[in-house]
Amino acid sequence: MALRITALISALGVVPGVLLLVLAVREYRSGGSALRIAAGAAILLGSLYACVRDMQRLRSRPSA
């Protein structure tokens, strides 16, 4: 049960990462720094990595 909750939290963590990247691109288009895009991409990649890791861990677990 705990692995399912962890996987759900990781999957929901991707949503803020995508939103941060979208907001960073909008800021860049209106004259903001390109470092915001890099930070948004790094946050998104980190959350995607955690999500994939947790999904693999959930799949490798034997069915109960």
N, C-alpha and C positions, 0 to 999 in steps of 0.2 A: 504494500500500500504506500509506503514511504517513497518508493521509486516512482510510482505513478504521480504522486504529488510533486516530486522534484522535477519530473519531465514536464508536467503541466506548467509549473512556474517558469521553467526555462523557455517553453514555447511562448508563453505570454510575455516573456522578457524581450522577445524579438520585436514586438510591436513598438515599444518606446525607442528601440534602436533605429527602426525604419523612420519613425517620426522625427527623431533628431537629425538623421541624414537629410530628410526632405526639407526640414527647416534650415539646415546649414546651406543647402543648395539655393534656397530662396534668398537667404542673407547674402550669399556670394553674388548672386545675380543683381542684387541691389547695391553692390559696392562693398560688401564685407570681406573679411580676410579668408584666404584659401585654407588657412589652418583649421577653420571650423569644419570644412568638408573632410579634412584628414581626421579630425577628432570624431566626427560623426561616423565615418567609415570604420574607424578603429573600434568604436563602441558597438557598431552593428556586427562586425566580424567576431568580436568577443562574445556577444550574445548568441550568434549563430553557432559558434564553436561549442558553447555550453549546451545549446539545444541538441546539436547532433550527438555530442558525447552522451547526454542523458538518454536520448532515444536509442542509441546503440546499446547502452547498458540495460535499458528496459527490454529490448528485443533479445538480448543474450540470456536473460533470466529464464529459467525453466517455468513453464506454465503451471499454475497451481490448481 
